[in-house]
């Protein structure tokens, strides 16, 4: 189950631990993400996003209780022209690796690493930005 919402706010990617283990700790995904136009009404530097595809591979390390996800995000940003303010399509293609934890990090762990909290309520991993 994937749910993306908010620009620069919360992005949730939920996979149950049981589902990940059932798939032997490795899974591929590809999803098209749509962003409603009203999401961009209060932002002057971006008018929208279209044709956004998020794909990648997840690998569970059961010893560390961490999920490593290699992502590729492709799509088109709709930006205002600096001179005319007319919409201009700007394609993007981003590769990223995210690390999700099923436990809160210890206080001595490096805070720069991108850990995510485990939500006991639904046994899922959530990504916060």
Residue, then its C-alpha position, 0 to 999 in steps of 0.5 A: x500500500x503506497x500513499x503519497x500526499x503533501x508537497x514537502x510534508x508527509x510521504x507514506x510508503x506502507x508495507x507490512x513486515x509480514x508481507x516483506x518477509x513473505x516475499x523473502x525480504x526482497x521485492x520490486x515495485x513500480x507505481x504511478x503517483x498523481x498529485x492534485x493541482x490544488x496541492x500546488x496553489x500556495x507554491x510560486x515555484x512549481x505549478x504541478x507534477x505529472x507522469x510521476x513513476x516511482x520504482x525500485x527494489x526493497x531489501x530487508x536485513x533481518x539482523x539489523x531490522x532495516x529495510x534498504x530501498x533503492x528508488x528511481x523517481x521519474x516525472x515532469x515538473x510543471x514550472x512557471x517561465x521566469x519571463x512569461x509565467x507560462x507553464x514549462x515542462x521540466x523532466x526529472x529523473x532521481x535515484x535515491x537510497x532510503x534506509x527504514x528502521x523497524x526500531x527507533x535509533x539509539x541516541x548514539x547513532x548518527x542522526x544524519x542517517x535517514x531512519x524512519x519510525x516503526x508504527x506498531x499499530x499497523x506493522x508498517x514502515x513510514x517515510x517522513x520528509 
